[in-house]
């Protein structure tokens, strides 16, 4: 007796549709997070409030763990080269390969103050 060759394809299609629905319902439960991210300009909110923590979350991936440089330049002693306002301007508006708007203005001010003291 011959088996119907369409049955495996039909089962795969049904499993795919069910998985889409399950993932959609999972997304519904994250509505608050998505709304908060949309309010914040499409970025997820960051829980860090200390400048050191903000730097660890946002800067070390490019500037290195000790801010010694990596993909981005060495900023371990940036306070001796730029003022707090200049550093904040670079954080908010970007410069060279540094993209603009990585941090909200309030966090950028905290980080600029922290980095300006590194001399």
Beta strands, then each sheet from edge to edge (+ up, - down):
end
